[in-house]
Amino acid sequence: MENLHKRILEEGQALSETVLKVDSFLNHQVDAELMYEMGTYFKNYFEKHKVTKIFTIESSGIAPAVMTAMQMNLPMVTLKKQSSKTLNGDVYQTRVHSFTKNSDYELTLSKKYIDKNDNILVIDDFLANGEAALGAARLIEEAGASVAGIGIVIEKSFQKGAEMLKDKGYDVYSLARIAKLSKGEIEFIK
Amino acid sequence: MENLHKRILEEGQALSETVLKVDSFLNHQVDAELMYEMGTYFKNYFEKHKVTKIFTIESSGIAPAVMTAMQMNLPMVTLKKQSSKTLNGDVYQTRVHSFTKNSDYELTLSKKYIDKNDNILVIDDFLANGEAALGAARLIEEAGASVAGIGIVIEKSFQKGAEMLKDKGYDVYSLARIAKLSKGEIEFIK
């Protein structure tokens, strides 16, 4: 996605070999028009799978996901990050490790918003080690539903997530794929 | 906003005299088309103030805020909820008490995304005691900028927030105003 590549190059800050800060248009300040365009790309790529619902993970995935949901005319569900297990039977939960924050959270989904006929597109802002996307896929499959695909805004292709998810058979589509980060430098996969 | 009233009556669950659950279209599952319509209402009401930016509070305010930002052609900023003070000078922070969760958090804004000429519209999903909206206003004013107004999806008018914010001179506009909740019953302000 050309406009995204451009913004990453102009505004992204490679803080280290693994950390890319894009808080001027995606993670803190948000460019709504760019989010809409991301939605168009996700729609164009994923409309071949009969998607029934879009899932995202709070909170930076919400903006691109809601723009995709609108254009695909589908409901969206935000998976919540909770600090501890909920003690009732109304939810699915799975533990996810965040390498960024070096802590765990319980990804949580109300049983009301999924059923076994669902074919779900997962959208998230970043893909690095793939823990969050894999957690979302676990919840979906635990409910007996299917993962239609995984749509990512920025894939750090030098980390293991994308390959791991593809190895498991998921259709992963990323709007920007980063080959290499080093202090002050950002290189895309050609 | 008629479609919102309709959805609240059809799908909202009054769990007590203060708790209204609307997680089928706003807080967990999200109806993107309805969020877009909310954005149209906010735009129509607030375009009289020269708004320069939209702020929201993570995470349920993001969907209506990004839809408003797109239609008003403005940047949006998501204020982050952090559990503790950040020890650097690059951010504004203010402590907010959540009555829902009975805990405090540090509402956080990078200094890069505000300046004293900004006139900011704050959008959030719920207004009850007004702590979150007031916290956002404090951050904005601490930066020397102005609050253009406060746009709320669902106002619980029987709690003190709306009146308190209006008393302080803020232009508060809510898409649905609830006069009374009781178990199984929801009453709007006429």
Interface residues (C-beta under 8 A of the other chain):
Chain A: D23 S24 H28 Q29 V30 D31 A32 E33 M35 Y36 E58 S59 S60 I62 A63 V66 M67 A69 M70 N73 L74 P75 M76 V77 T78 K80 S110 K112 Y113
Chain B: D23 S24 H28 Q29 V30 D31 A32 E33 M35 Y36 E58 S59 S60 I62 A63 V66 M67 A69 M70 N73 L74 P75 M76 V77 T78 K80 S110 K112 Y113
